Amino acid sequence: MNGFLTDGQGREMLLLGMQAHNSSTGTFMMERTVRAAELFGANTLEVPVYWYKVEPQQDVYDMAQVRELIDQARKAEKKLVILWFGASKNGHPTYAPEYIKTHPETYQVAIGSNGACVASLSPHCEATLERDKKAFCKVVEYIREYDARERTVIALQIENEIGLANTDRDYGPLAQADYREPVPECIRDIRLADDGLESVGEQERQKHSWKGHFGRHAAEAFSAWYHGRYIGRIAEAAKELYDIPMYTNVMVMENGCEEAGFSYSSGAAVSRVLDIWKAAAPRLDLLCPDIYNETKEEYCRICRSYAREDNALLIPESSCMSVANSMNAIRAVTEFGAVGVACFGAESVLDCQGNLLKAAESMALTMRTLGALEPLLVKYHKTGKIRGIVQEEFARSSYIRLPDYHVQIKFMSADKTPFGYGSAINLADPENQKVLQVRGRGILIQTGEYEFYMAGAGMAAEFIRRPRPADERAYIHLSSRWAGQLNFLTVEEGHFEGDTWITDYERNGDEANFAVYVHGGGAVRIRLNPAIEKCIS
Protein backbone atom coordinates (compact mmCIF):
# COMPACT_ATOMS: atom_id res chain seq x y z
CA MET A 1 0.00 0.00 0.00
CA ASN A 2 1.40 3.39 -0.97
CA GLY A 3 -1.67 5.58 -1.03
CA PHE A 4 -5.10 6.11 0.46
CA LEU A 5 -7.06 3.64 2.51
CA THR A 6 -10.33 2.50 0.98
CA ASP A 7 -13.80 2.70 2.48
CA GLY A 8 -14.76 -0.94 1.97
CA GLN A 9 -16.49 -0.37 -1.35
CA GLY A 10 -13.23 0.26 -3.16
CA ARG A 11 -13.41 4.06 -2.92
CA GLU A 12 -10.23 5.75 -1.76
CA MET A 13 -10.75 8.00 1.25
CA LEU A 14 -8.86 10.59 3.25
CA LEU A 15 -8.79 9.24 6.81
CA LEU A 16 -10.07 11.87 9.24
CA GLY A 17 -9.93 10.15 12.58
CA MET A 18 -10.71 10.55 16.25
CA GLN A 19 -8.79 8.23 18.55
CA ALA A 20 -10.28 7.11 21.85
CA HIS A 21 -8.37 7.27 25.10
CA ASN A 22 -6.44 4.12 25.98
CA SER A 23 -8.96 2.54 28.34
CA SER A 24 -12.26 3.57 26.73
CA THR A 25 -13.00 0.37 24.80
CA GLY A 26 -15.98 -1.45 26.22
CA THR A 27 -17.01 1.44 28.47
CA PHE A 28 -19.54 4.27 28.47
CA MET A 29 -16.74 6.55 27.21
CA MET A 30 -17.25 5.25 23.68
CA GLU A 31 -20.43 7.32 23.44
CA ARG A 32 -18.27 10.40 23.93
CA THR A 33 -15.80 9.16 21.32
CA VAL A 34 -18.57 8.90 18.75
CA ARG A 35 -20.00 12.29 19.75
CA ALA A 36 -16.57 13.90 19.34
CA ALA A 37 -16.16 12.34 15.90
CA GLU A 38 -19.48 13.80 14.83
CA LEU A 39 -18.59 17.32 16.01
CA PHE A 40 -15.16 17.15 14.33
CA GLY A 41 -16.61 15.81 11.08
CA ALA A 42 -14.38 12.74 11.35
CA ASN A 43 -15.09 9.72 9.16
CA THR A 44 -13.08 7.19 11.19
CA LEU A 45 -12.79 5.97 14.79
CA GLU A 46 -9.44 4.70 16.04
CA VAL A 47 -10.00 2.45 19.05
CA PRO A 48 -7.75 -0.03 20.92
CA VAL A 49 -8.32 -3.74 21.43
CA TYR A 50 -6.53 -5.21 24.43
CA TRP A 51 -4.54 -8.43 24.41
CA TYR A 52 -5.49 -9.26 28.01
CA LYS A 53 -9.19 -9.00 27.12
CA VAL A 54 -8.86 -10.99 23.90
CA GLU A 55 -6.90 -13.73 25.70
CA PRO A 56 -7.92 -13.59 29.38
CA GLN A 57 -6.33 -17.01 29.91
CA GLN A 58 -3.70 -18.72 27.85
CA ASP A 59 -5.30 -20.10 24.66
CA VAL A 60 -8.77 -18.97 25.76
CA TYR A 61 -9.97 -16.27 23.36
CA ASP A 62 -12.88 -13.85 23.62
CA MET A 63 -13.80 -11.57 20.70
CA ALA A 64 -16.74 -9.80 22.34
CA GLN A 65 -14.78 -6.56 22.56
CA VAL A 66 -13.89 -6.68 18.86
CA ARG A 67 -17.48 -7.34 17.80
CA GLU A 68 -18.81 -4.55 20.02
CA LEU A 69 -16.41 -2.04 18.47
CA ILE A 70 -17.37 -2.98 14.93
CA ASP A 71 -21.06 -2.73 15.81
CA GLN A 72 -20.55 0.68 17.43
CA ALA A 73 -18.72 2.00 14.36
CA ARG A 74 -21.43 0.71 12.04
CA LYS A 75 -24.18 2.30 14.11
CA ALA A 76 -22.31 5.62 14.05
CA GLU A 77 -21.72 5.25 10.28
CA LYS A 78 -17.99 5.58 10.80
CA LYS A 79 -15.09 3.52 9.59
CA LEU A 80 -12.88 1.83 12.17
CA VAL A 81 -9.15 1.41 12.70
CA ILE A 82 -8.43 -1.17 15.39
CA LEU A 83 -5.30 -0.55 17.45
CA TRP A 84 -3.68 -3.73 18.76
CA PHE A 85 -2.45 -3.08 22.27
CA GLY A 86 -0.39 -6.24 22.57
CA ALA A 87 3.14 -6.50 23.92
CA SER A 88 3.69 -2.77 23.57
CA LYS A 89 1.75 0.26 24.69
CA ASN A 90 4.33 3.06 24.47
CA GLY A 91 6.87 0.28 24.83
CA HIS A 92 5.26 -1.06 28.02
CA PRO A 93 3.52 -4.46 28.39
CA THR A 94 0.61 -3.05 30.41
CA TYR A 95 -2.04 -4.63 28.17
CA ALA A 96 -0.41 -8.07 28.02
CA PRO A 97 -2.23 -10.92 29.78
CA GLU A 98 -1.30 -11.82 33.33
CA TYR A 99 0.25 -15.12 32.26
CA ILE A 100 2.78 -13.08 30.27
CA LYS A 101 3.51 -10.62 33.06
CA THR A 102 3.89 -13.24 35.79
CA HIS A 103 6.35 -15.48 33.94
CA PRO A 104 9.35 -13.30 33.05
CA GLU A 105 11.54 -16.38 32.96
CA THR A 106 9.62 -17.42 29.83
CA TYR A 107 8.46 -14.06 28.43
CA GLN A 108 11.63 -12.17 29.02
CA VAL A 109 11.90 -8.55 30.02
CA ALA A 110 14.48 -6.31 28.35
CA ILE A 111 17.60 -5.47 30.34
CA GLY A 112 19.30 -2.07 30.38
CA SER A 113 23.03 -1.38 30.11
CA ASN A 114 23.22 -1.21 33.92
CA GLY A 115 21.89 -4.76 34.26
CA ALA A 116 18.48 -3.68 35.61
CA CYS A 117 15.15 -4.55 34.01
CA VAL A 118 13.47 -1.92 31.87
CA ALA A 119 9.69 -1.63 31.54
CA SER A 120 9.48 -3.47 28.20
CA LEU A 121 9.30 -7.02 26.96
CA SER A 122 12.31 -8.09 24.96
CA PRO A 123 11.85 -8.12 21.17
CA HIS A 124 14.43 -10.92 21.09
CA CYS A 125 12.19 -13.34 22.99
CA GLU A 126 10.66 -15.86 20.60
CA ALA A 127 8.14 -17.06 23.19
CA THR A 128 6.63 -13.58 23.58
CA LEU A 129 6.52 -13.02 19.84
CA GLU A 130 4.70 -16.31 19.22
CA ARG A 131 2.04 -15.60 21.85
CA ASP A 132 1.55 -12.00 20.69
CA LYS A 133 1.37 -13.08 17.07
CA LYS A 134 -1.10 -15.87 17.80
CA ALA A 135 -3.47 -13.57 19.69
CA PHE A 136 -3.32 -10.88 17.01
CA CYS A 137 -3.98 -13.42 14.28
CA LYS A 138 -7.05 -14.61 16.20
CA VAL A 139 -8.32 -11.03 16.11
CA VAL A 140 -7.58 -10.76 12.39
CA GLU A 141 -9.41 -14.02 11.69
CA TYR A 142 -12.44 -12.78 13.58
CA ILE A 143 -12.47 -9.45 11.70
CA ARG A 144 -12.28 -11.35 8.41
CA GLU A 145 -15.22 -13.54 9.38
CA TYR A 146 -17.38 -10.79 10.85
CA ASP A 147 -16.49 -7.81 8.66
CA ALA A 148 -14.96 -8.89 5.35
CA ARG A 149 -18.13 -8.10 3.42
CA GLU A 150 -18.98 -4.74 5.02
CA ARG A 151 -15.37 -3.62 5.61
CA THR A 152 -16.11 -1.40 8.57
CA VAL A 153 -12.52 -2.03 9.70
CA ILE A 154 -10.28 -0.31 7.16
CA ALA A 155 -6.88 -0.82 8.81
CA LEU A 156 -5.10 -2.38 11.78
CA GLN A 157 -2.38 -0.84 13.89
CA ILE A 158 0.11 -3.40 15.22
CA GLU A 159 1.31 -2.48 18.74
CA ASN A 160 1.58 1.09 19.99
CA GLU A 161 4.77 3.16 19.87
CA ILE A 162 7.01 0.14 20.31
CA GLY A 163 10.56 0.67 21.57
CA LEU A 164 12.76 0.74 24.68
CA ALA A 165 12.94 3.64 27.12
CA ASN A 166 15.91 4.29 29.42
CA THR A 167 18.30 2.16 27.41
CA ASP A 168 19.78 2.28 23.93
CA ARG A 169 19.18 -1.46 23.41
CA ASP A 170 18.36 -4.69 25.20
CA TYR A 171 21.39 -6.11 27.05
CA GLY A 172 19.73 -9.36 28.16
CA PRO A 173 21.27 -12.74 27.29
CA LEU A 174 19.15 -13.30 24.18
CA ALA A 175 19.94 -9.81 22.90
CA GLN A 176 23.65 -10.14 23.62
CA ALA A 177 23.78 -13.32 21.57
CA ASP A 178 22.01 -11.56 18.68
CA TYR A 179 24.34 -8.57 18.94
CA ARG A 180 27.34 -10.82 18.39
CA GLU A 181 25.84 -12.06 15.11
CA PRO A 182 26.76 -10.30 11.83
CA VAL A 183 24.52 -7.50 10.58
CA PRO A 184 21.88 -8.94 8.18
CA GLU A 185 23.08 -8.58 4.61
CA CYS A 186 19.94 -6.72 3.51
CA ILE A 187 20.80 -3.67 5.63
CA ARG A 188 24.58 -3.56 5.25
CA ASP A 189 24.41 -0.78 2.66
CA ILE A 190 22.28 1.50 4.85
CA ARG A 191 24.12 4.48 6.28
CA LEU A 192 22.89 6.62 9.15
CA ALA A 193 23.74 10.30 9.45
CA ASP A 194 26.28 11.26 12.10
CA ASP A 195 27.34 7.63 12.58
CA GLY A 196 31.00 8.29 13.47
CA LEU A 197 32.19 5.42 11.27
CA GLU A 198 35.53 7.13 10.67
CA SER A 199 36.52 6.11 14.20
CA VAL A 200 35.53 2.45 13.82
CA GLY A 201 38.35 -0.03 13.31
CA GLU A 202 38.79 -2.13 10.19
CA GLN A 203 38.34 -5.35 12.15
CA GLU A 204 34.81 -4.30 13.15
CA ARG A 205 33.95 -3.55 9.52
CA GLN A 206 35.30 -6.83 8.21
CA LYS A 207 33.33 -8.98 10.62
CA HIS A 208 30.14 -7.05 9.72
CA SER A 209 29.49 -6.10 13.32
CA TRP A 210 26.77 -3.63 14.26
CA LYS A 211 29.47 -1.22 15.38
CA GLY A 212 31.32 -1.69 12.11
CA HIS A 213 28.26 -0.79 10.01
CA PHE A 214 26.46 1.81 12.12
CA GLY A 215 29.13 3.36 14.32
CA ARG A 216 27.81 5.37 17.23
CA HIS A 217 24.20 4.49 16.27
CA ALA A 218 24.94 0.76 16.39
CA ALA A 219 22.75 0.12 19.44
CA GLU A 220 19.80 2.00 17.91
CA ALA A 221 20.19 0.29 14.53
CA PHE A 222 20.33 -3.10 16.26
CA SER A 223 17.25 -2.29 18.31
CA ALA A 224 15.40 -0.98 15.25
CA TRP A 225 16.08 -4.17 13.29
CA TYR A 226 14.80 -6.49 16.02
CA HIS A 227 11.74 -4.38 16.83
CA GLY A 228 11.05 -4.15 13.11
CA ARG A 229 11.38 -7.91 12.70
CA TYR A 230 9.08 -8.44 15.71
CA ILE A 231 6.27 -6.42 14.16
CA GLY A 232 7.20 -7.53 10.64
CA ARG A 233 6.72 -11.20 11.51
CA ILE A 234 3.34 -10.45 13.09
CA ALA A 235 2.30 -8.58 9.93
CA GLU A 236 3.49 -11.42 7.69
CA ALA A 237 1.42 -13.99 9.56
CA ALA A 238 -1.66 -11.76 9.76
CA LYS A 239 -1.55 -10.79 6.09
CA GLU A 240 -1.76 -14.45 5.14
CA LEU A 241 -5.11 -14.56 6.94
CA TYR A 242 -6.64 -11.26 5.81
CA ASP A 243 -4.98 -8.78 3.47
CA ILE A 244 -6.05 -5.55 5.12
CA PRO A 245 -3.78 -2.48 5.50
CA MET A 246 -1.55 -2.72 8.57
CA TYR A 247 0.73 -0.11 10.07
CA THR A 248 2.57 0.72 13.24
CA ASN A 249 2.70 4.12 14.92
CA VAL A 250 5.88 5.83 16.05
CA MET A 251 7.07 8.00 18.91
CA VAL A 252 9.09 10.44 16.80
CA MET A 253 12.68 11.43 17.54
CA GLU A 254 12.29 15.09 16.59
CA ASN A 255 12.29 16.40 20.13
CA GLY A 256 14.95 17.20 22.69
CA CYS A 257 18.46 16.08 21.86
CA GLU A 258 17.34 13.21 19.58
CA GLU A 259 19.23 10.45 21.38
CA ALA A 260 17.77 6.91 21.32
CA GLY A 261 16.58 5.62 24.69
CA PHE A 262 17.16 9.04 26.19
CA SER A 263 14.74 11.44 24.51
CA TYR A 264 12.68 8.79 22.65
CA SER A 265 12.29 5.02 22.66
CA SER A 266 15.19 3.16 21.07
CA GLY A 267 14.19 0.81 18.29
CA ALA A 268 11.17 2.86 17.26
CA ALA A 269 10.70 3.49 13.54
CA VAL A 270 12.02 7.04 13.81
CA SER A 271 13.21 8.95 10.77
CA ARG A 272 16.88 8.02 11.36
CA VAL A 273 16.20 4.28 10.98
CA LEU A 274 13.26 4.18 8.55
CA ASP A 275 15.31 2.30 5.95
CA ILE A 276 16.17 -0.39 8.51
CA TRP A 277 12.49 -0.76 9.44
CA LYS A 278 11.44 -0.96 5.80
CA ALA A 279 13.85 -3.88 5.32
CA ALA A 280 12.82 -5.53 8.59
CA ALA A 281 9.04 -5.34 8.06
CA PRO A 282 8.36 -5.46 4.29
CA ARG A 283 4.73 -6.63 4.70
CA LEU A 284 3.88 -3.70 6.95
CA ASP A 285 2.09 -1.14 4.78
CA LEU A 286 2.99 2.07 6.58
CA LEU A 287 5.23 3.52 9.27
CA CYS A 288 3.23 6.35 10.82
CA PRO A 289 4.49 9.22 12.99
CA ASP A 290 2.50 10.41 16.00
CA ILE A 291 3.07 14.16 15.73
CA TYR A 292 2.46 16.35 18.75
CA ASN A 293 5.22 18.80 17.78
CA GLU A 294 3.77 22.28 17.40
CA THR A 295 6.47 24.33 15.73
CA LYS A 296 6.15 24.53 11.97
CA GLU A 297 9.81 23.63 11.44
CA GLU A 298 9.68 20.41 13.47
CA TYR A 299 6.27 19.38 12.15
CA CYS A 300 7.28 19.83 8.51
CA ARG A 301 10.59 18.06 9.08
CA ILE A 302 8.74 15.00 10.39
CA CYS A 303 6.23 15.06 7.52
CA ARG A 304 9.05 15.33 5.00
CA SER A 305 10.80 12.30 6.50
CA TYR A 306 7.77 9.99 6.38
CA ALA A 307 6.22 11.16 3.10
CA ARG A 308 8.31 8.86 0.94
CA GLU A 309 7.74 7.03 -2.31
CA ASP A 310 7.59 3.79 -0.31
CA ASN A 311 5.63 5.24 2.61
CA ALA A 312 2.52 7.39 2.35
CA LEU A 313 2.20 9.91 5.18
CA LEU A 314 -0.50 8.94 7.69
CA ILE A 315 -0.63 10.71 11.08
CA PRO A 316 -2.58 8.43 13.46
CA GLU A 317 -2.13 10.65 16.52
CA SER A 318 -1.96 14.40 16.96
CA SER A 319 -3.34 16.97 19.36
CA CYS A 320 -7.07 17.67 19.36
CA MET A 321 -6.73 20.91 21.34
CA SER A 322 -3.95 22.84 19.66
CA VAL A 323 -4.21 25.84 17.35
CA ALA A 324 -0.76 24.93 16.05
CA ASN A 325 -1.93 21.46 15.07
CA SER A 326 -4.97 22.91 13.33
CA MET A 327 -2.60 24.86 11.09
CA ASN A 328 -0.10 22.04 10.68
CA ALA A 329 -2.72 19.48 9.67
CA ILE A 330 -3.58 21.68 6.67
CA ARG A 331 0.11 21.66 5.76
CA ALA A 332 0.36 17.88 6.14
CA VAL A 333 -2.44 17.24 3.66
CA THR A 334 -1.81 20.02 1.14
CA GLU A 335 2.01 20.24 1.18
CA PHE A 336 3.06 16.69 2.03
CA GLY A 337 0.16 14.69 0.59
CA ALA A 338 -0.91 13.09 3.87
CA VAL A 339 -3.51 10.35 3.32
CA GLY A 340 -4.92 10.75 6.81
CA VAL A 341 -4.84 12.81 9.98
CA ALA A 342 -6.27 11.76 13.35
CA CYS A 343 -6.56 13.36 16.79
CA PHE A 344 -5.94 11.54 20.05
CA GLY A 345 -8.14 11.80 23.14
CA ALA A 346 -11.52 12.20 21.50
CA GLU A 347 -13.50 12.15 24.73
CA SER A 348 -11.54 15.08 26.15
CA VAL A 349 -12.85 17.57 23.57
CA LEU A 350 -16.31 17.58 25.19
CA ASP A 351 -17.68 19.22 28.29
CA CYS A 352 -20.02 17.42 30.70
CA GLN A 353 -23.02 18.25 28.49
CA GLY A 354 -21.37 16.80 25.39
CA ASN A 355 -20.58 20.16 23.80
CA LEU A 356 -17.29 21.04 22.16
CA LEU A 357 -14.75 22.72 24.41
CA LYS A 358 -13.45 26.08 23.27
CA ALA A 359 -9.90 24.70 23.25
CA ALA A 360 -10.93 22.10 20.67
CA GLU A 361 -12.75 24.44 18.29
CA SER A 362 -9.74 25.28 16.12
CA MET A 363 -8.81 21.67 15.37
CA ALA A 364 -12.47 20.83 14.79
CA LEU A 365 -12.62 23.62 12.19
CA THR A 366 -9.63 22.16 10.39
CA MET A 367 -11.06 18.64 10.41
CA ARG A 368 -14.35 19.93 9.02
CA THR A 369 -12.41 21.86 6.36
CA LEU A 370 -10.59 18.71 5.26
CA GLY A 371 -13.82 16.75 5.31
CA ALA A 372 -15.65 19.34 3.22
CA LEU A 373 -13.31 18.72 0.27
CA GLU A 374 -12.37 15.09 1.03
CA PRO A 375 -13.39 13.67 -2.40
CA LEU A 376 -11.34 16.32 -4.20
CA LEU A 377 -8.33 15.92 -1.90
CA VAL A 378 -8.29 12.28 -2.96
CA LYS A 379 -8.93 12.91 -6.66
CA TYR A 380 -6.34 15.67 -7.05
CA HIS A 381 -3.74 14.20 -4.70
CA LYS A 382 -0.20 15.09 -5.85
CA THR A 383 -1.42 16.83 -9.02
CA GLY A 384 -0.30 20.31 -7.99
CA LYS A 385 -3.92 21.48 -8.04
CA ILE A 386 -4.24 21.64 -4.23
CA ARG A 387 -3.12 24.69 -2.26
CA GLY A 388 -3.15 25.06 1.50
CA ILE A 389 -3.76 28.41 3.15
CA VAL A 390 -2.55 29.08 6.69
CA GLN A 391 -2.61 32.39 8.55
CA GLU A 392 0.92 32.61 9.81
CA GLU A 393 1.67 34.57 12.96
CA PHE A 394 1.07 38.31 12.42
CA ALA A 395 -0.21 37.72 8.87
CA ARG A 396 -3.01 39.91 7.56
CA SER A 397 -3.13 38.39 4.09
CA SER A 398 -1.64 35.76 1.81
CA TYR A 399 -1.12 35.33 -1.91
CA ILE A 400 -1.37 32.40 -4.30
CA ARG A 401 -0.01 32.73 -7.82
CA LEU A 402 -1.75 30.44 -10.30
CA PRO A 403 -0.98 30.17 -14.02
CA ASP A 404 -3.98 32.35 -14.99
CA TYR A 405 -5.02 34.04 -11.74
CA HIS A 406 -3.71 36.03 -8.84
CA VAL A 407 -5.54 34.86 -5.72
CA GLN A 408 -5.41 37.38 -2.89
CA ILE A 409 -6.37 35.99 0.51
CA LYS A 410 -7.60 38.30 3.27
CA PHE A 411 -7.83 36.99 6.82
CA MET A 412 -11.01 38.11 8.54
CA SER A 413 -9.39 38.53 11.94
CA ALA A 414 -7.18 41.26 10.45
CA ASP A 415 -9.65 42.76 7.92
CA LYS A 416 -12.95 43.59 9.62
CA THR A 417 -14.79 44.88 6.53
CA PRO A 418 -18.21 43.19 6.45
CA PHE A 419 -18.76 43.47 2.69
CA GLY A 420 -19.45 40.09 1.21
CA TYR A 421 -19.49 38.31 4.56
CA GLY A 422 -23.23 38.47 5.14
CA SER A 423 -24.36 35.09 3.86
CA ALA A 424 -25.37 32.69 6.63
CA ILE A 425 -23.80 35.02 9.23
CA ASN A 426 -25.86 37.36 11.37
CA LEU A 427 -23.18 39.91 12.09
CA ALA A 428 -25.22 41.42 14.92
CA ASP A 429 -25.22 38.14 16.83
CA PRO A 430 -22.27 38.00 19.26
CA GLU A 431 -22.18 34.21 18.97
CA ASN A 432 -21.42 34.53 15.27
CA GLN A 433 -18.79 37.23 15.69
CA LYS A 434 -16.25 34.47 16.32
CA VAL A 435 -16.55 33.55 12.62
CA LEU A 436 -14.58 36.70 11.90
CA GLN A 437 -12.08 36.15 14.71
CA VAL A 438 -10.72 32.64 14.14
CA ARG A 439 -7.24 32.16 12.80
CA GLY A 440 -7.59 31.76 9.04
CA ARG A 441 -7.01 28.44 7.35
CA GLY A 442 -8.29 26.79 4.20
CA ILE A 443 -7.80 24.75 1.06
CA LEU A 444 -8.13 25.86 -2.57
CA ILE A 445 -8.42 23.22 -5.30
CA GLN A 446 -8.49 24.06 -9.00
CA THR A 447 -10.66 21.49 -10.76
CA GLY A 448 -10.86 23.15 -14.18
CA GLU A 449 -9.47 26.12 -16.07
CA TYR A 450 -12.20 28.32 -14.59
CA GLU A 451 -13.46 26.19 -11.68
CA PHE A 452 -12.29 26.16 -8.07
CA TYR A 453 -13.44 24.72 -4.76
CA MET A 454 -12.51 26.33 -1.48
CA ALA A 455 -13.14 25.39 2.15
CA GLY A 456 -11.96 26.75 5.45
CA ALA A 457 -12.58 29.40 8.05
CA GLY A 458 -11.66 33.00 8.78
CA MET A 459 -10.61 33.98 5.26
CA ALA A 460 -11.82 35.41 1.97
CA ALA A 461 -10.31 35.17 -1.52
CA GLU A 462 -10.35 37.49 -4.51
CA PHE A 463 -9.55 36.14 -7.97
CA ILE A 464 -7.82 38.51 -10.40
CA ARG A 465 -7.17 37.48 -13.99
CA ARG A 466 -3.45 37.67 -14.72
CA PRO A 467 -2.49 39.58 -17.89
CA ARG A 468 -1.14 37.51 -20.73
CA PRO A 469 2.64 37.86 -21.28
CA ALA A 470 2.11 39.57 -24.66
CA ASP A 471 -0.65 41.89 -23.41
CA GLU A 472 0.44 45.46 -24.19
CA ARG A 473 -2.48 46.86 -22.17
CA ALA A 474 -1.74 44.75 -19.09
CA TYR A 475 -2.28 47.46 -16.49
CA ILE A 476 -5.56 48.61 -18.02
CA HIS A 477 -6.85 45.06 -18.03
CA LEU A 478 -5.53 44.33 -14.55
CA SER A 479 -7.27 47.35 -13.07
CA SER A 480 -10.61 46.54 -14.70
CA ARG A 481 -13.22 45.21 -12.29
CA TRP A 482 -14.04 42.63 -14.94
CA ALA A 483 -10.58 41.17 -14.37
CA GLY A 484 -11.34 41.01 -10.67
CA GLN A 485 -14.19 39.85 -8.53
CA LEU A 486 -16.98 40.48 -11.06
CA ASN A 487 -15.65 37.78 -13.35
CA PHE A 488 -17.59 34.97 -11.66
CA LEU A 489 -20.38 32.94 -13.20
CA THR A 490 -21.55 31.32 -9.97
CA VAL A 491 -20.53 31.13 -6.33
CA GLU A 492 -22.22 28.23 -4.54
CA GLU A 493 -22.22 27.11 -0.94
CA GLY A 494 -22.66 23.35 -0.75
CA HIS A 495 -21.42 19.96 0.28
CA PHE A 496 -20.45 16.61 -1.19
CA GLU A 497 -22.60 13.52 -1.04
CA GLY A 498 -20.16 10.83 -2.05
CA ASP A 499 -18.36 12.37 -5.02
CA THR A 500 -21.33 14.54 -6.06
CA TRP A 501 -21.43 18.25 -5.29
CA ILE A 502 -24.76 19.46 -3.86
CA THR A 503 -25.51 23.20 -3.99
CA ASP A 504 -27.22 24.46 -0.83
CA TYR A 505 -27.16 28.21 -1.44
CA GLU A 506 -26.21 30.44 -4.37
CA ARG A 507 -24.40 33.67 -3.56
CA ASN A 508 -24.75 36.79 -5.67
CA GLY A 509 -24.73 40.54 -5.28
CA ASP A 510 -23.23 41.71 -1.99
CA GLU A 511 -22.55 38.11 -0.96
CA ALA A 512 -20.24 37.53 -3.94
CA ASN A 513 -19.10 40.82 -5.47
CA PHE A 514 -16.38 41.69 -2.97
CA ALA A 515 -14.64 38.46 -1.98
CA VAL A 516 -15.36 34.75 -1.73
CA TYR A 517 -15.27 33.92 1.95
CA VAL A 518 -15.44 30.62 3.86
CA HIS A 519 -16.33 30.05 7.49
CA GLY A 520 -17.09 27.18 9.83
CA GLY A 521 -15.10 24.71 7.72
CA GLY A 522 -17.71 24.93 4.96
CA ALA A 523 -17.10 24.70 1.21
CA VAL A 524 -17.86 26.85 -1.82
CA ARG A 525 -17.66 26.18 -5.54
CA ILE A 526 -16.44 29.08 -7.69
CA ARG A 527 -16.99 29.21 -11.46
CA LEU A 528 -15.21 32.08 -13.17
CA ASN A 529 -16.19 33.49 -16.55
CA PRO A 530 -14.38 31.89 -19.50
CA ALA A 531 -15.39 34.92 -21.62
CA ILE A 532 -13.36 37.29 -19.49
CA GLU A 533 -10.80 37.72 -22.28
CA LYS A 534 -13.52 39.18 -24.51
CA CYS A 535 -14.66 41.55 -21.77
CA ILE A 536 -11.23 43.09 -21.18
CA SER A 537 -9.86 43.01 -24.76
Disulfide bonds with the S-S distance in Angstrom:
none
